[in-house]
Amino acid sequence: MTPHRSYSAPRWLRNPHLQSALSSMPMRRAGGLRALARTGAVTTEHIVDAGDGVRLFGLHSAVPWREPKGLVLLLHGWEGSADSGYMRHTAAHLLGSGFDVFRLNFRDHGDTHHLNEGLFHSCRLAEVVHAAKWVSEKFPTRAFLGAGYSLGGNFILRLALAAPDAGIPLLHAAAVCPAVDPSAVMHALETGNGLYHWYFMKKWRSSLRKKRLLFPDQHDFDDAVLSRDMRGLTRWLVERHTQMGDVEEYFSGYAVAGGRLSGLAIPVSVLAAADDPIIPVDTLKALQLPAHSTLEIAEHGGHCGFIEGPGLRGFAERWVSARLEAAI
């Protein structure tokens, strides 16, 4: 499979760090909220049964006066939420294209730390699969589709693998800058621009502090644990809160790199940027996707950026909508 390019950044937006930063700016988040309001959609809150007593939180948006083309499950990135800017903009674009949308929060994301005692980690695929089935049954439509960004892109690809056996009627999945090789992502965060390591660690430590405050008997770790770097804190998480032997086994537990997607029965579309400072492009080029699936690598775009101009609208939300609409 030969990757091809579909996004061309304006000259002033060809810096990957600028692209990545603009994507998560508060004004883009606010713009996404305004875009959602313009759709006329009604958004309702839901506690999702994710199996084994796990509860997740999600937002269902639908335009009440029309029959939807289908329902799209949207998954956010690590330490993002259902209300991240890219989630709001993508939801608004999908709603404008005739879809209903369900934005799901992962465990311990979006101020949902109180819903479950156990900590989030990236190998908790089973609860996301269970949640996806709950959503598809709760809101039946003509077509059930999915999309995700970054770690959410990783989860949506794994959901596509798991869906047939789980009885989930997933028709197509779209992934933007998916973290396909977690070990390589960790290396990029350790050796690249230190702002990304600082940003994610600040958010992760804040999340863990919330958990400790809510469940002090379950989570009695001290500030010395929180002072560790990303690899050290990940090692602690793996040793204390998973059944895995070490960090590399944990990374392998949610990797979709190389040929792990070659047996996909459900078509997927992947959008990536060659200059992504977090997701090494070589890991995406090495993906072995079946013939019914596509990979698009833009020269620029940063990490989940693909910003098109000063209005901070992004190509990615249009791309997700176009790929999913073409699948029905």
Residue frames relative to the residue before (quaternion, step in Angstrom):
aa qw qx qy qz dx dy dz
M 1.0000 0.0000 0.0000 0.0000 0.00 0.00 0.00
T 0.2266 -0.7779 0.5748 0.1142 3.59 -0.86 0.96
P 0.3543 -0.7346 0.5301 0.2320 3.61 -0.65 1.04
H 0.1112 -0.7893 0.5990 0.0759 3.56 -1.12 0.60
R 0.4616 -0.6983 0.4893 0.2447 3.56 -1.23 0.49
S 0.0870 -0.8190 0.5670 0.0175 3.55 -1.04 0.78
Y 0.7219 0.3699 -0.2273 0.5388 3.61 1.23 -0.20
S 0.0780 -0.7832 0.6165 0.0223 3.54 -0.92 0.94
A 0.2901 -0.7883 0.5214 0.1505 3.57 -0.48 1.21
P 0.5313 -0.5751 0.5015 0.3680 3.59 -1.13 0.59
R 0.6538 -0.5513 0.3372 0.3935 3.58 -1.07 0.67
W 0.7019 0.4725 -0.2806 0.4531 3.60 0.92 -0.84
L 0.7041 0.4241 -0.2579 0.5078 3.59 1.28 -0.17
R 0.4604 0.7094 -0.4318 0.3137 3.58 1.11 0.55
N 0.5039 0.5964 -0.4478 0.4358 3.56 1.24 0.35
P 0.4237 -0.7438 0.4460 0.2614 3.63 -0.55 1.08
H 0.6416 0.5212 -0.3353 0.4520 3.60 1.07 -0.66
L 0.6209 0.5188 -0.3358 0.4822 3.58 1.09 -0.68
Q 0.6338 0.5281 -0.3226 0.4641 3.58 0.95 -0.87
S 0.6898 0.4893 -0.2823 0.4529 3.57 0.83 -1.01
A 0.6711 0.5011 -0.2967 0.4588 3.57 0.97 -0.86
L 0.6607 0.5155 -0.3155 0.4452 3.59 0.89 -0.91
S 0.6052 0.5908 -0.3504 0.4023 3.58 1.07 -0.73
S 0.7852 0.3156 -0.1616 0.5077 3.59 1.04 -0.72
M 0.3595 0.7478 -0.4843 0.2775 3.58 1.24 0.33
P 0.5957 -0.5853 0.4082 0.3687 3.62 -1.08 0.67
M 0.6486 0.5268 -0.3435 0.4287 3.61 1.00 -0.71
R 0.6165 0.5114 -0.3594 0.4788 3.61 1.13 -0.51
R 0.6154 0.5338 -0.3393 0.4704 3.57 1.07 -0.73
A 0.6672 0.4883 -0.2963 0.4781 3.60 0.95 -0.90
G 0.6368 0.5267 -0.3268 0.4586 3.57 1.04 -0.75
G 0.6250 0.5358 -0.3313 0.4611 3.55 1.10 -0.68
L 0.6306 0.5254 -0.3305 0.4658 3.56 1.05 -0.74
R 0.6511 0.5005 -0.3130 0.4771 3.59 0.99 -0.80
A 0.6373 0.5271 -0.3255 0.4584 3.58 1.01 -0.81
L 0.6345 0.5173 -0.3260 0.4729 3.58 1.02 -0.77
A 0.6512 0.5245 -0.3228 0.4434 3.58 0.93 -0.86
R 0.6522 0.5353 -0.3183 0.4321 3.58 1.00 -0.78
T 0.6031 0.5807 -0.3645 0.4076 3.62 1.13 -0.45
G 0.3894 -0.7223 0.4823 0.3066 3.58 1.16 -0.53
A 0.4157 0.7307 -0.4559 0.2924 3.57 1.26 0.16
V 0.3255 -0.6905 0.6097 0.2135 3.52 -1.26 0.55
T 0.1360 -0.8043 0.5771 0.0402 3.57 -0.73 1.10
T 0.0702 -0.8008 0.5948 0.0002 3.55 -0.85 1.03
E 0.4170 -0.7073 0.5220 0.2310 3.55 -1.15 0.71
H 0.0431 -0.8067 0.5893 -0.0126 3.55 -1.06 0.81
I 0.2707 -0.6873 0.6461 0.1920 3.52 -1.21 0.70
V 0.2293 -0.8156 0.5262 0.0738 3.53 -0.55 1.24
D 0.3766 -0.6883 0.5756 0.2306 3.55 -1.00 0.89
A 0.0685 -0.8300 0.5536 -0.0033 3.57 -0.43 1.25
G 0.6405 -0.5670 0.3129 0.4128 3.58 1.22 0.46
D 0.8438 0.1549 -0.1359 0.4955 3.56 -1.22 0.62
G 0.7056 -0.4810 0.2582 0.4517 3.56 1.04 0.77
V 0.4990 0.6512 -0.4298 0.3772 3.60 1.25 0.00
R 0.1178 -0.7790 0.6141 0.0459 3.54 -1.01 0.91
L 0.0701 -0.7747 0.6279 0.0239 3.55 -0.97 0.94
F 0.3649 -0.7337 0.5382 0.1972 3.54 -1.22 0.50
G 0.0593 0.8127 -0.5777 0.0486 3.55 -1.01 0.76
L 0.3313 -0.7259 0.5766 0.1753 3.51 -1.35 0.38
H 0.1492 -0.7823 0.6016 0.0613 3.57 -0.74 1.11
S 0.0585 -0.7991 0.5984 -0.0035 3.58 -0.80 1.06
A 0.0864 0.7875 -0.6011 0.1047 3.55 -0.87 1.02
V 0.3664 -0.6793 0.5865 0.2457 3.56 -1.17 0.65
P 0.3889 -0.8061 0.3883 0.2194 3.59 -0.26 1.25
W 0.7224 0.4746 -0.2717 0.4232 3.62 1.05 -0.57
R 0.7550 0.3301 -0.2420 0.5123 3.62 1.12 0.25
E 0.4967 -0.6196 0.5233 0.3092 3.51 -1.32 0.49
P 0.3765 -0.7632 0.4718 0.2306 3.62 -0.62 1.04
K 0.5503 -0.5859 0.4817 0.3491 3.53 -1.27 0.46
G 0.7505 -0.2206 0.1825 0.5956 3.54 1.18 -0.65
L 0.4357 -0.6576 0.5446 0.2849 3.52 -1.37 -0.08
V 0.1608 -0.7886 0.5896 0.0685 3.58 -0.91 0.98
L 0.2614 -0.7309 0.6152 0.1380 3.54 -0.90 1.03
L 0.1183 -0.8075 0.5771 0.0300 3.59 -0.69 1.12
L 0.1141 -0.7951 0.5951 0.0243 3.57 -0.92 1.01
H 0.3483 -0.7627 0.5196 0.1642 3.56 -0.86 1.04
G 0.5953 -0.5769 0.4343 0.3524 3.55 -1.35 0.06
W 0.7273 -0.4179 0.3170 0.4426 3.55 -1.37 0.08
E 0.8459 0.0537 -0.1171 0.5175 3.55 -0.87 1.11
G 0.4885 0.5733 -0.4751 0.4548 3.53 1.19 0.60
S 0.2478 -0.7573 0.5720 0.1947 3.57 -1.16 -0.52
A 0.7053 -0.4318 0.3498 0.4401 3.53 -1.35 0.01
D 0.7192 0.4179 -0.2408 0.5001 3.59 1.22 -0.44
S 0.3281 0.7233 -0.5327 0.2923 3.61 1.15 0.41
G 0.6614 -0.5482 0.3387 0.3837 3.56 -1.14 0.62
Y 0.6855 0.4798 -0.2957 0.4610 3.58 0.85 -0.92
M 0.6203 0.5291 -0.3481 0.4628 3.60 1.12 -0.59
R 0.6711 0.4926 -0.3023 0.4642 3.57 0.92 -0.87
H 0.6705 0.4926 -0.3080 0.4614 3.58 0.89 -0.89
T 0.6588 0.4995 -0.3155 0.4657 3.59 0.95 -0.82
A 0.6345 0.5221 -0.3277 0.4664 3.56 0.97 -0.84
A 0.6598 0.5115 -0.3138 0.4522 3.60 0.91 -0.88
H 0.6671 0.4948 -0.3097 0.4628 3.57 0.95 -0.85
L 0.6454 0.5127 -0.3176 0.4687 3.59 1.00 -0.78
L 0.6441 0.5112 -0.3217 0.4694 3.57 0.96 -0.83
G 0.6627 0.5054 -0.2982 0.4653 3.58 1.02 -0.80
S 0.6801 0.4646 -0.2783 0.4942 3.56 1.25 -0.47
G 0.6699 -0.5458 0.2882 0.4127 3.59 1.25 0.17
F 0.5767 0.5834 -0.3840 0.4237 3.60 1.26 0.11
D 0.3499 -0.6137 0.6405 0.3012 3.50 -1.42 0.21
V 0.2126 -0.7925 0.5655 0.0836 3.58 -1.17 0.56
F 0.0800 -0.7484 0.6544 0.0729 3.54 -1.19 0.70
R 0.1451 -0.7882 0.5959 0.0507 3.56 -0.58 1.21
L 0.1511 -0.8237 0.5455 0.0325 3.56 -0.46 1.26
N 0.2891 -0.7200 0.6036 0.1838 3.55 -1.04 0.84
F 0.4161 -0.6466 0.5722 0.2853 3.54 -1.05 0.75
R 0.6788 -0.4426 0.3920 0.4354 3.54 -1.32 0.25
D 0.8545 0.1331 -0.1198 0.4876 3.60 -1.06 0.84
H 0.6033 0.5067 -0.3841 0.4814 3.59 1.11 0.59
G 0.8249 0.2223 -0.1633 0.4933 3.55 -1.12 0.66
D 0.6374 -0.5591 0.3209 0.4220 3.59 0.93 0.88
T 0.4806 0.6464 -0.4599 0.3737 3.58 0.93 0.89
H 0.2631 0.8150 -0.4844 0.1786 3.58 1.24 0.38
H 0.6451 0.5592 -0.3149 0.4147 3.58 1.12 -0.65
L 0.5879 0.6371 -0.3639 0.3406 3.61 1.15 -0.42
N 0.8035 0.1200 -0.0357 0.5820 3.61 1.13 -0.63
E 0.4816 -0.6748 0.4762 0.2930 3.58 -1.03 0.76
G 0.6918 0.4993 -0.2855 0.4366 3.59 0.88 -0.93
L 0.5235 -0.6541 0.4612 0.2923 3.54 -1.17 0.68
F 0.5255 -0.5917 0.5061 0.3428 3.52 -1.26 0.49
H 0.1631 0.7223 -0.6718 0.0159 3.51 -1.29 0.56
S 0.6526 -0.6087 0.3189 0.3192 3.53 -1.18 0.62
C 0.6186 0.5269 -0.3617 0.4571 3.60 1.23 -0.06
R 0.4941 0.6526 -0.4364 0.3735 3.60 1.23 0.17
L 0.0838 0.8331 -0.5385 0.0947 3.57 0.73 1.07
A 0.6088 0.6063 -0.3677 0.3556 3.60 0.93 -0.87
E 0.6865 0.4782 -0.3086 0.4526 3.60 0.90 -0.80
V 0.6268 0.5105 -0.3411 0.4797 3.59 1.12 -0.55
V 0.6185 0.5212 -0.3374 0.4816 3.59 1.05 -0.72
H 0.6586 0.5021 -0.3048 0.4703 3.58 0.92 -0.92
A 0.6525 0.5119 -0.3110 0.4643 3.57 0.99 -0.85
A 0.6368 0.5306 -0.3299 0.4518 3.59 0.97 -0.82
K 0.6497 0.4996 -0.3229 0.4735 3.57 0.98 -0.78
W 0.6197 0.5418 -0.3341 0.4592 3.58 1.02 -0.81
V 0.6666 0.5028 -0.2994 0.4617 3.58 0.90 -0.93
S 0.6744 0.5058 -0.3059 0.4425 3.59 0.87 -0.92
E 0.6947 0.4566 -0.2699 0.4860 3.59 1.10 -0.67
K 0.6407 0.5335 -0.3173 0.4518 3.57 1.10 -0.73
F 0.7991 0.1647 -0.0567 0.5754 3.57 1.03 -0.83
P 0.0303 -0.8409 0.5403 0.0089 3.62 0.47 1.13
T 0.0478 0.7708 -0.6334 0.0498 3.55 -1.00 0.92
R 0.7360 -0.4244 0.2897 0.4408 3.55 -1.30 -0.03
A 0.8067 0.0526 -0.0009 0.5886 3.60 1.09 -0.63
F 0.1718 -0.7636 0.6158 0.0905 3.54 -1.04 0.86
L 0.0226 0.8088 -0.5813 0.0863 3.56 -0.66 1.17
G 0.1907 -0.8003 0.5581 0.1078 3.58 -1.24 0.22
A 0.0184 -0.7755 0.6308 0.0181 3.53 -1.30 0.44
G 0.0071 0.8088 -0.5876 0.0229 3.55 -1.14 0.63
Y 0.3114 -0.7407 0.5753 0.1533 3.50 -1.29 0.55
S 0.8568 0.0549 -0.0571 0.5095 3.58 -1.06 0.87
L 0.8079 -0.0031 0.0196 0.5890 3.64 -0.46 -1.09
G 0.6090 0.5379 -0.3459 0.4692 3.58 1.11 -0.60
G 0.6049 0.5333 -0.3466 0.4791 3.57 1.17 -0.55
N 0.6067 0.5354 -0.3324 0.4846 3.55 1.10 -0.72
F 0.6825 0.4856 -0.2882 0.4640 3.58 0.86 -0.97
I 0.6699 0.4962 -0.3289 0.4437 3.62 0.89 -0.81
L 0.6258 0.5174 -0.3419 0.4730 3.60 1.10 -0.61
R 0.6627 0.4778 -0.3078 0.4876 3.59 1.00 -0.76
L 0.6005 0.5410 -0.3555 0.4694 3.57 1.12 -0.61
A 0.6293 0.5303 -0.3341 0.4595 3.58 1.01 -0.76
L 0.6373 0.5150 -0.3223 0.4740 3.58 1.07 -0.71
A 0.7491 0.4362 -0.2142 0.4502 3.56 0.91 -0.97
A 0.5322 0.7064 -0.3852 0.2634 3.59 1.10 -0.66
P 0.6671 0.5076 -0.3534 0.4153 3.65 0.74 -0.84
D 0.6980 0.4562 -0.2802 0.4756 3.61 0.88 -0.87
A 0.6811 0.4837 -0.2850 0.4700 3.59 1.15 -0.59
G 0.4665 -0.6959 0.4346 0.3306 3.59 1.24 -0.11
I 0.4346 0.6717 -0.4753 0.3661 3.57 1.14 0.65
P 0.3503 -0.7827 0.4759 0.1955 3.62 -0.63 1.07
L 0.1322 0.8202 -0.5424 0.1249 3.59 0.89 0.94
L 0.2788 -0.7946 0.5248 0.1245 3.55 -0.76 1.09
H 0.7824 -0.0990 0.1229 0.6024 3.58 0.99 -0.85
A 0.1215 -0.7811 0.6078 0.0761 3.58 -1.19 0.59
A 0.1602 -0.7759 0.6060 0.0708 3.55 -1.08 0.83
A 0.0879 -0.8061 0.5852 0.0086 3.58 -0.89 0.96
V 0.1687 -0.7777 0.6019 0.0670 3.57 -0.87 1.03
C 0.8421 -0.0983 0.0166 0.5300 3.59 -0.71 1.13
P 0.1229 0.8373 -0.5269 0.0786 3.62 0.81 0.90
A 0.4303 -0.6723 0.5430 0.2607 3.54 -1.13 0.74
V 0.0624 -0.8585 0.5089 0.0143 3.58 0.23 1.25
D 0.7775 0.1998 -0.1007 0.5878 3.59 1.14 -0.63
P 0.2540 -0.8261 0.4799 0.1507 3.62 0.12 1.25
S 0.6130 0.5478 -0.3605 0.4407 3.60 1.02 -0.67
A 0.6651 0.4882 -0.2931 0.4831 3.59 1.00 -0.83
V 0.6150 0.5350 -0.3446 0.4656 3.59 1.08 -0.69
M 0.6356 0.5215 -0.3271 0.4659 3.58 0.95 -0.84
H 0.6517 0.5103 -0.3166 0.4633 3.58 0.92 -0.88
A 0.6476 0.5165 -0.3217 0.4587 3.60 0.98 -0.81
L 0.6693 0.4919 -0.2986 0.4700 3.58 0.98 -0.78
E 0.6695 0.5026 -0.2932 0.4617 3.57 1.11 -0.66
T 0.7922 0.3404 -0.1484 0.4842 3.58 1.01 -0.77
G 0.6462 0.5437 -0.3202 0.4293 3.58 1.21 -0.32
N 0.8010 -0.2135 0.2028 0.5212 3.54 -1.19 -0.58
G 0.4430 -0.7517 0.4299 0.2324 3.57 -0.59 1.18
L 0.5220 0.6503 -0.4177 0.3609 3.60 1.19 -0.32
Y 0.6431 0.5258 -0.3381 0.4425 3.59 1.02 -0.71
H 0.6288 0.5154 -0.3281 0.4809 3.58 0.98 -0.83
W 0.6591 0.5079 -0.3050 0.4633 3.59 0.90 -0.93
Y 0.6632 0.5278 -0.3081 0.4320 3.59 0.87 -0.96
F 0.7188 0.4388 -0.2638 0.4703 3.57 0.76 -1.01
M 0.6497 0.5118 -0.3299 0.4551 3.60 0.99 -0.73
K 0.6049 0.5469 -0.3543 0.4576 3.59 1.04 -0.72
K 0.7031 0.4579 -0.2718 0.4713 3.59 0.87 -0.94
W 0.6569 0.5084 -0.3201 0.4555 3.61 0.97 -0.82
R 0.6517 0.5068 -0.3208 0.4643 3.60 0.92 -0.83
S 0.6310 0.5241 -0.3315 0.4661 3.58 1.02 -0.77
S 0.6401 0.5256 -0.3168 0.4623 3.57 1.01 -0.83
L 0.6777 0.4890 -0.2921 0.4651 3.58 0.92 -0.89
R 0.6179 0.5323 -0.3493 0.4612 3.60 1.04 -0.65
K 0.6210 0.5300 -0.3354 0.4701 3.59 1.02 -0.77
K 0.6611 0.5103 -0.3094 0.4547 3.56 0.93 -0.89
R 0.6499 0.5224 -0.3124 0.4552 3.58 0.96 -0.87
L 0.6577 0.5119 -0.3041 0.4613 3.57 1.01 -0.82
L 0.6960 0.4827 -0.2676 0.4593 3.57 1.00 -0.83
F 0.8055 0.1329 -0.0299 0.5767 3.58 1.01 -0.87
P 0.0569 -0.8590 0.5077 0.0325 3.61 0.56 1.13
D 0.6431 0.5201 -0.3378 0.4493 3.61 1.05 -0.60
Q 0.6896 0.4690 -0.2658 0.4836 3.54 1.07 -0.76
H 0.7978 0.1928 -0.0665 0.5673 3.58 1.02 -0.84
D 0.0598 0.8394 -0.5296 0.1070 3.55 0.06 1.35
F 0.3001 0.7660 -0.5173 0.2356 3.60 1.18 0.49
D 0.3724 -0.7371 0.5230 0.2110 3.57 -1.12 0.68
D 0.7190 -0.4557 0.3095 0.4238 3.55 -1.31 0.05
A 0.5391 0.6064 -0.4102 0.4164 3.59 1.21 -0.35
V 0.6133 0.5273 -0.3417 0.4786 3.58 1.09 -0.68
L 0.6921 0.4915 -0.2764 0.4506 3.57 0.89 -0.95
S 0.6325 0.5541 -0.3347 0.4253 3.59 1.15 -0.49
R 0.4954 0.6648 -0.4332 0.3536 3.60 1.22 -0.16
D 0.5300 -0.5971 0.4822 0.3607 3.56 -1.26 0.38
M 0.7556 -0.4160 0.2401 0.4454 3.59 -1.26 0.12
R 0.6724 0.4782 -0.3132 0.4702 3.59 0.88 -0.83
G 0.6626 0.5122 -0.3104 0.4497 3.57 0.96 -0.85
L 0.6768 0.4730 -0.2946 0.4812 3.58 0.96 -0.81
T 0.6086 0.5301 -0.3459 0.4785 3.57 1.11 -0.64
R 0.6281 0.5308 -0.3311 0.4628 3.59 0.99 -0.82
W 0.6422 0.5155 -0.3142 0.4723 3.58 0.97 -0.85
L 0.6452 0.5238 -0.3161 0.4576 3.59 0.94 -0.90
V 0.6716 0.5027 -0.2970 0.4561 3.57 0.88 -0.96
E 0.7033 0.4830 -0.2708 0.4457 3.57 0.87 -0.96
R 0.7650 0.3926 -0.1895 0.4740 3.58 0.98 -0.87
H 0.8330 0.2523 -0.0765 0.4863 3.59 1.01 -0.73
T 0.7044 0.3266 -0.2928 0.5581 3.58 1.20 0.45
Q 0.5053 -0.6302 0.4949 0.3204 3.55 -1.33 0.11
M 0.5110 0.6764 -0.4007 0.3476 3.58 1.26 0.15
G 0.5766 -0.6629 0.3828 0.2857 3.51 -1.15 0.75
D 0.8065 -0.0742 0.0782 0.5813 3.58 0.99 -0.74
V 0.7432 -0.4258 0.2818 0.4324 3.54 -1.35 0.11
E 0.6687 0.5086 -0.3166 0.4403 3.60 0.90 -0.84
E 0.6184 0.5143 -0.3462 0.4829 3.59 1.08 -0.64
Y 0.6230 0.5319 -0.3248 0.4727 3.56 1.06 -0.76
F 0.6590 0.4986 -0.3128 0.4683 3.59 0.86 -0.91
S 0.6543 0.5133 -0.3083 0.4619 3.56 0.96 -0.85
G 0.6073 0.6012 -0.3365 0.3956 3.56 1.15 -0.66
Y 0.8007 0.2031 -0.1543 0.5421 3.58 1.12 -0.41
A 0.3988 0.7061 -0.4855 0.3265 3.58 1.20 0.35
V 0.1121 -0.7627 0.6316 0.0825 3.56 -1.22 0.61
A 0.3201 0.7944 -0.4616 0.2312 3.56 1.24 0.48
G 0.7984 0.3253 -0.2195 0.4566 3.54 -1.39 0.13
G 0.8203 -0.2569 0.2013 0.4696 3.55 -0.80 -1.05
R 0.3864 0.7637 -0.4637 0.2292 3.61 1.20 0.15
L 0.7100 0.4107 -0.2600 0.5096 3.59 1.20 -0.37
S 0.4189 0.7505 -0.4438 0.2536 3.59 1.26 -0.03
G 0.7197 0.4356 -0.2535 0.4776 3.58 1.14 -0.52
L 0.2839 0.7888 -0.5037 0.2087 3.59 1.20 0.31
A 0.2587 -0.7455 0.5941 0.1561 3.54 -0.94 0.93
I 0.7043 0.4061 -0.2340 0.5333 3.56 1.20 -0.60
P 0.4484 -0.7037 0.4715 0.2854 3.63 -0.72 0.96
V 0.0853 -0.7756 0.6233 0.0514 3.54 -1.16 0.67
S 0.2061 -0.7296 0.6356 0.1460 3.52 -1.33 0.44
V 0.1102 -0.8014 0.5875 0.0227 3.57 -0.89 0.97
L 0.1014 -0.7690 0.6299 0.0388 3.54 -0.97 0.97
A 0.0422 0.8009 -0.5930 0.0720 3.57 -0.83 1.01
A 0.3099 -0.7174 0.5880 0.2086 3.54 -1.36 0.22
A 0.4913 -0.6802 0.4607 0.2892 3.57 -0.88 0.93
D 0.7390 0.3977 -0.2255 0.4949 3.60 1.14 -0.57
D 0.2721 0.7774 -0.5206 0.2250 3.60 1.22 0.40
P 0.3128 -0.7901 0.4937 0.1846 3.64 -0.57 1.06
I 0.7004 0.4458 -0.2573 0.4944 3.60 1.26 -0.18
I 0.7620 0.2778 -0.1555 0.5639 3.60 0.95 -0.85
P 0.3328 -0.7641 0.5095 0.2141 3.65 -0.29 1.16
V 0.4696 -0.7183 0.4360 0.2710 3.55 -0.68 1.12
D 0.5835 0.5915 -0.3826 0.4040 3.62 1.07 -0.58
T 0.6292 0.5359 -0.3436 0.4459 3.60 1.07 -0.66
L 0.6605 0.4860 -0.2993 0.4878 3.57 1.16 -0.58
K 0.6312 0.5282 -0.3311 0.4615 3.56 1.02 -0.76
A 0.6815 0.4998 -0.2820 0.4540 3.57 1.14 -0.65
L 0.4342 0.6985 -0.4688 0.3222 3.60 1.23 -0.03
Q 0.2097 -0.7495 0.6163 0.1197 3.55 -1.04 0.85
L 0.0005 0.8206 -0.5680 0.0629 3.54 0.00 1.34
P 0.5241 -0.6201 0.4702 0.3459 3.60 -1.09 0.60
A 0.7147 -0.4972 0.2986 0.3910 3.55 -1.27 0.44
H 0.6687 0.5126 -0.3176 0.4350 3.62 1.08 -0.59
S 0.6833 0.4682 -0.2756 0.4878 3.61 1.26 -0.10
T 0.2500 -0.7944 0.5441 0.1017 3.57 -1.19 0.56
L 0.1554 -0.7425 0.6444 0.0964 3.52 -1.31 0.58
E 0.0511 -0.7822 0.6210 0.0034 3.57 -0.85 1.02
I 0.0617 -0.7976 0.6001 0.0010 3.59 -0.75 1.08
A 0.2124 -0.7738 0.5894 0.0934 3.54 -0.60 1.21
E 0.5704 -0.6066 0.4265 0.3533 3.57 -1.09 0.62
H 0.7833 0.1525 -0.0627 0.5993 3.56 1.08 -0.80
G 0.3397 0.7493 -0.5346 0.1933 3.55 -1.32 0.16
G 0.2982 -0.7738 0.5125 0.2231 3.58 1.17 -0.45
H 0.6702 -0.4597 0.3653 0.4539 3.55 -1.16 -0.58
C 0.8349 -0.1483 0.0328 0.5290 3.55 -0.46 1.31
G 0.4046 0.7150 -0.4716 0.3205 3.55 1.09 0.75
F 0.2530 0.7973 -0.5367 0.1104 3.57 0.00 -1.35
I 0.2271 0.7887 -0.5327 0.2065 3.58 1.11 0.74
E 0.3090 -0.8054 0.4904 0.1243 3.56 -0.91 0.98
G 0.8207 -0.0887 0.0767 0.5592 3.60 1.14 -0.31
P 0.7602 -0.4015 0.2570 0.4415 3.59 -1.29 -0.04
G 0.6011 0.5640 -0.3609 0.4364 3.61 1.18 -0.33
L 0.3771 -0.7748 0.4242 0.2785 3.57 1.40 -0.11
R 0.3739 0.6685 -0.5433 0.3436 3.55 1.06 0.66
G 0.2814 -0.8077 0.5052 0.1148 3.53 -1.02 0.80
F 0.5560 -0.5942 0.4717 0.3395 3.51 -1.23 0.57
A 0.6151 0.6126 -0.3551 0.3470 3.59 0.99 -0.86
E 0.6692 0.4933 -0.3255 0.4504 3.60 0.90 -0.81
R 0.6345 0.5005 -0.3310 0.4873 3.59 1.10 -0.64
W 0.6308 0.5434 -0.3237 0.4495 3.55 1.04 -0.83
V 0.6386 0.5209 -0.3264 0.4629 3.61 0.90 -0.92
S 0.6821 0.4978 -0.2942 0.4476 3.57 0.81 -0.99
A 0.6689 0.5054 -0.3014 0.4543 3.58 0.93 -0.91
R 0.6761 0.4984 -0.3069 0.4476 3.58 0.89 -0.87
L 0.6902 0.4661 -0.2876 0.4729 3.57 0.96 -0.81
E 0.6300 0.5185 -0.3441 0.4645 3.59 1.03 -0.68
A 0.6502 0.5218 -0.3221 0.4485 3.59 1.04 -0.73
A 0.6517 0.5523 -0.3064 0.4200 3.58 1.20 -0.50
I 0.6938 0.4803 -0.2923 0.4500 3.62 1.14 -0.38
